[in-house]
Amino acid sequence: MKYRNKKAIATLIVTTLIFTCGATGVQAAPAADLNIVGNVAAAPISGVSLAVAQANTQTAAEQAALVQNMGVAQIDNYLNVRSEASTDSEVVGIMKNNAVAEITGAVDGWYQITSGSVSGYVKAEYLAVGNQDLLNSVKTRMAQVNTETLKVRSEASTEAAVVTLVGQDQQLKVLDEQIPGWVKVETADGEGYISTEFASVADMYQYAEKPQVSEQKESSSGGSVTSYALQFLGNPYVWGGTSLTKGVDCSGFVMQVYAHYGISLPHSSSALRGVGRGVSYSEAQPGDIICYSGHVAIYLGGGKIVHASNPKDGIKVSTATYKKILAVRRVM
C-alpha cells in the first residue's frame, strides 16, 4: 500500500460538505424549480459529513490508487483512535462501524489515519482497506438546497403537484437519480422530486467523532445552557461556521454552546438527531436539542427556541413549533 499524495486522496473523499441547517422564513421569496451542482468545500468537524468525489478530474487508475488508501471500520461497537500506535496512549476519537478514514501510514499492526477532524492510530485488524464495494455500500447520496425556497414535486415535472417546500441549505436523502435534471428525495412530508439546478448532490460518509469529555467545564444545567446561548443573540449566521461571535450555522451553534460545558457534539443537524436520549416534545426541558428536517435549535422552555436561523436573521429566538419537529434530544 502506498501512502503518498495525501492532497490527491483528500480531493477524492476527505473534501467535504458539512450539511447543516436550512434557512427559516422560506416563504419570503417565490419558490423555484431548480438545476446546477455547486460545491462548498470544508473540513468535517465530526460525525456525519458529505464527501464530494472529484471523479471527473481523475483517471480510473488514479481513482483505484486512492481507494487503496481508504479504510472502513468493521467492528461491533466502536474503534478507538489513539494518539500513538499503542493501547496505552490517549484516545483522541472513536470510529463507529462503517465510519471511513484515509490511511496515511502503517506501523506494527496499526494504521495511521485521518477521519474527519480526527487524526491518530487504529488497530489494523478492524479496518477494511481498499474495498470499493464496501465504500459504496456505506455511503448515502444527499442533496442540499441551494436556493431560498424549493418546490418538491410529486413527479419529475414542473407541471406536477407540489408535495412540500424546502428551505436553503436543507439536506435531503436522495432516493433515485435516473431522470436527467431531477432527483427523487425523501422529506418529512413524503417523497418527491427536485430539479438539480439549485441542489448540490454528494455522497455522505460517516467519520470519526471526538470522544465525549467526562469532566464538564462548568455546571451544564438546562438553565445555564440557555443563559449562555442567549448571550449570542443577533450574532451572524454563516453556513459551515463555528464561531459564536463571528458566524455560525445551526448545528455549529448547538455544538459550540455545548462545547462550553465540555460536551462534544457533531457539526451536523442530521447527526444531532442521534445524540443523547430522545424525549417527546411535551417532555422538553430548557437545554434540550430540538431537531427539524435540516435544522436544529436549543429549547428555551415556554414553547421557544434559540437558534442560528439564517443569513438574514442570524441567531434569534423563535417559536419551537414554527416547523415540524422530528426529534427532541437530551444530552445532559
C-alpha positions in Angstrom: 0.0 0.0 0.0 1.2 3.5 -0.8 0.8 6.5 1.4 1.7 9.3 -0.9 -0.1 12.1 -2.4 -2.3 13.0 0.6 -3.6 16.0 -1.2 -5.0 13.9 -4.0 -6.5 11.5 -1.5 -8.2 14.3 0.3 -9.6 15.5 -3.0 -11.4 12.2 -3.6 -13.1 11.7 -0.2 -11.9 14.0 2.5 -13.0 17.1 0.7 -16.3 17.6 2.5 -19.5 19.5 2.7 -21.0 19.6 6.2 -24.7 19.5 5.7 -26.2 21.6 8.5 -29.3 23.7 8.7 -31.9 25.0 6.4 -32.9 28.7 6.4 -36.1 29.7 8.1 -38.7 32.2 6.8 -38.6 30.4 3.5 -41.9 32.0 2.3 -40.2 35.4 1.7 -39.2 34.6 -1.9 -41.2 32.8 -4.6 -40.5 29.1 -4.6 -38.5 27.7 -7.6 -37.9 24.6 -9.5 -34.2 24.2 -9.8 -30.7 22.6 -11.5 -26.8 23.3 -11.0 -24.3 21.5 -8.9 -22.4 23.8 -6.6 -19.9 22.5 -4.1 -18.6 24.2 -0.9 -15.5 22.5 0.5 -15.0 22.5 4.2 -13.2 20.2 6.6 -15.6 18.0 8.6 -15.8 18.6 12.3 -17.0 15.2 13.4 -19.8 12.6 12.9 -21.5 12.7 9.6 -20.2 14.8 6.7 -20.6 14.9 2.9 -17.7 13.8 0.7 -17.7 15.1 -2.9 -15.6 12.9 -5.2 -13.9 14.8 -8.0 -14.1 11.7 -10.2 -14.3 13.7 -13.4 -10.8 15.1 -13.0 -9.1 11.7 -12.3 -8.3 8.7 -14.4 -9.6 5.2 -13.4 -6.1 4.3 -12.4 -5.8 7.3 -10.1 -9.2 6.6 -8.5 -8.3 3.0 -7.9 -5.0 4.1 -6.3 -6.8 6.4 -4.0 -9.3 3.8 -2.9 -6.4 1.6 -1.8 -5.7 4.2 0.9 -9.3 4.4 2.2 -10.5 2.3 5.1 -13.9 1.4 6.6 -14.3 0.5 10.3 -15.7 -3.0 10.7 -16.4 -3.6 14.4 -19.4 -4.5 16.6 -19.2 -1.4 18.8 -16.7 1.3 18.1 -13.0 1.6 17.3 -10.7 3.8 19.4 -8.5 6.3 17.6 -5.3 6.7 19.7 -2.6 9.4 19.8 0.1 6.8 19.3 0.4 3.2 18.0 -0.2 1.8 21.4 -3.2 0.7 23.5 -1.6 2.7 26.4 -1.9 6.0 24.5 -4.7 8.6 24.7 -8.0 8.0 22.9 -8.4 11.1 20.6 -11.5 9.8 18.8 -13.8 7.0 18.1 -14.9 5.4 14.8 -18.3 3.7 14.7 -19.0 0.7 12.5 -18.7 1.7 8.8 -17.0 5.1 9.5 -14.5 6.0 6.8 -10.8 7.0 7.2 -7.8 7.9 5.0 -4.8 5.7 5.6 -1.6 7.8 5.9 0.8 5.2 7.3 1.3 1.8 8.9 3.4 0.6 11.9 3.4 -2.7 13.8 -0.2 -3.7 13.2 -1.6 -0.2 13.4 -2.8 2.2 10.7 -2.2 5.9 11.0 -5.4 7.6 9.8 -7.3 10.8 9.3 -11.0 10.6 9.6 -12.9 13.9 9.6 -11.2 16.2 12.1 -9.6 13.3 14.0 -6.1 12.0 13.3 -4.3 9.2 15.1 -3.8 5.4 15.1 -6.2 2.4 14.9 -5.7 -1.3 15.1 -5.3 -2.5 11.5 -7.4 -5.6 12.1 -10.5 -3.6 12.5 -10.2 -1.5 9.3 -11.1 -2.9 5.9 -8.8 -1.1 3.4 -9.1 -0.6 -0.4 -12.6 -2.2 -0.7 -14.5 -0.2 -3.3 -17.7 -2.2 -2.9 -17.7 -1.6 0.9 -17.1 2.1 0.4 -20.0 2.2 -2.0 -22.2 0.4 0.5 -21.6 2.7 3.4 -22.3 6.0 1.5 -25.6 7.8 1.3 -26.5 10.2 -1.5 -27.7 13.5 -0.2 -28.9 16.7 -1.9 -28.5 20.2 -0.4 -30.9 23.0 -1.4 -29.0 26.0 -3.0 -31.9 28.4 -3.1 -34.1 30.2 -0.6 -37.2 28.1 -1.3 -37.5 25.0 -3.5 -40.6 23.1 -4.6 -40.6 19.3 -4.1 -43.0 17.9 -6.7 -44.9 14.6 -6.9 -43.3 13.8 -10.4 -40.2 15.0 -12.2 -42.0 17.8 -13.9 -42.7 21.5 -13.3 -46.3 20.8 -14.0 -46.6 18.2 -11.2 -48.3 18.9 -7.9 -46.2 20.4 -5.1 -45.6 18.0 -2.2 -43.8 20.5 0.1 -41.4 23.4 0.2 -37.9 23.1 1.5 -35.5 25.9 2.5 -32.0 26.9 1.7 -29.2 24.5 2.9 -31.7 21.9 3.8 -30.4 18.3 3.3 -32.5 15.6 1.7 -31.8 11.9 1.2 -31.6 11.0 -2.5 -33.7 8.0 -3.4 -33.3 8.0 -7.2 -31.2 9.8 -9.9 -32.4 8.1 -13.1 -34.2 11.1 -14.6 -31.8 13.7 -16.0 -32.1 17.0 -14.3 -34.1 15.6 -11.4 -33.6 13.6 -8.2 -36.1 11.8 -6.1 -35.7 12.8 -2.5 -37.2 12.0 0.9 -38.7 14.8 3.0 -40.6 15.0 6.3 -43.8 15.4 4.2 -43.2 12.4 1.9 -41.2 11.5 -1.2 -40.9 13.8 -4.2 -38.7 15.2 -7.0 -36.5 18.3 -7.1 -34.7 19.8 -10.0 -30.9 19.7 -9.6 -30.3 23.2 -10.9 -30.2 24.6 -7.4 -29.4 21.5 -5.4 -25.9 20.0 -4.8 -25.8 16.2 -4.8 -23.0 14.5 -3.0 -22.0 11.2 -1.2 -22.3 11.2 2.6 -19.9 9.2 4.7 -19.6 8.8 8.5 -16.3 9.9 10.0 -14.7 9.6 13.4 -16.0 11.6 16.3 -14.1 13.2 19.1 -14.8 11.5 22.5 -17.2 12.9 25.0 -15.5 14.9 27.7 -16.2 13.3 31.1 -15.4 16.3 33.2 -17.5 19.3 32.3 -16.0 22.7 32.4 -18.9 24.1 34.5 -22.4 23.1 35.5 -24.5 22.2 32.5 -28.0 22.6 33.8 -30.6 23.4 31.2 -30.9 27.0 32.6 -27.2 27.6 32.4 -27.1 26.3 28.8 -29.9 28.6 27.7 -28.5 31.6 29.5 -25.2 31.1 27.8 -26.8 30.5 24.4 -28.8 33.8 24.7 -25.7 35.8 25.1 -25.1 35.5 21.3 -28.5 36.8 20.1 -28.1 38.9 17.0 -24.7 37.5 16.0 -24.3 36.4 12.4 -25.3 33.1 10.7 -22.5 31.7 8.5 -23.0 28.4 6.7 -20.4 26.0 8.0 -19.3 28.5 10.6 -18.3 27.6 14.2 -17.7 31.0 15.8 -20.5 32.1 18.2 -19.4 35.7 17.7 -18.1 35.9 14.0 -20.6 33.5 12.4 -22.1 30.0 13.0 -24.7 27.8 11.4 -27.5 26.0 13.2 -25.6 22.8 14.1 -22.4 24.7 14.8 -24.3 26.9 17.2 -25.6 23.9 19.2 -22.2 22.2 19.0 -20.3 25.3 20.3 -22.8 26.1 23.1 -22.4 22.6 24.5 -18.7 22.6 23.9 -18.6 25.4 26.5 -19.7 22.8 29.0 -17.2 20.2 27.8 -19.8 18.2 25.8 -18.6 17.2 22.3 -21.4 17.1 19.7 -21.2 16.6 15.9 -21.4 19.5 13.4 -24.4 18.0 11.6 -28.1 18.6 12.0 -28.9 15.0 11.0 -26.2 13.5 13.3 -27.6 15.5 16.2 -30.8 13.6 15.9 -29.0 10.6 17.3 -27.1 12.1 20.3 -28.1 11.7 23.9 -31.5 10.2 24.6 -34.8 11.0 22.9 -37.8 12.6 24.7 -41.1 13.8 23.5 -41.8 17.5 22.8 -44.3 17.5 25.7 -41.4 16.5 28.0 -38.9 19.0 26.6 -36.9 20.9 29.1 -34.7 24.0 28.7 -31.4 23.0 27.1 -32.8 20.1 25.1 -31.9 20.0 21.4 -34.9 20.4 19.1 -34.4 18.7 15.7 -36.1 19.6 12.5 -35.6 18.5 8.9 -32.2 20.1 8.1 -32.2 22.3 11.2 -31.6 22.2 14.9 -32.1 24.6 17.9 -31.9 24.8 21.7 -35.1 24.7 23.6 -35.6 27.6 26.0 -38.8 26.5 27.6 -42.3 28.0 27.2 -42.5 26.9 23.6 -39.5 29.0 22.5 -36.1 28.1 20.9 -32.9 29.9 20.3 -31.1 29.0 17.1 -28.8 30.2 14.3 -31.7 30.8 11.9 -30.5 32.1 8.5 -28.2 34.7 7.0 -30.8 37.4 7.2 -31.8 36.9 10.9 -28.7 35.4 12.5 -29.0 34.0 16.0 -32.6 34.6 17.2 -35.5 33.4 19.4 -38.4 31.7 17.6 -41.5 29.6 18.4 -40.4 26.0 18.7 -43.3 24.7 16.6 -42.6 27.1 13.6 -42.0 23.9 11.6 -42.4 20.2 12.1 -40.3 18.8 15.0 -38.6 15.5 14.1 -36.9 14.7 17.5 -36.0 16.2 20.9 -32.7 15.0 22.3 -31.4 15.4 25.8 -27.6 15.2 26.2 -27.2 16.3 29.9 
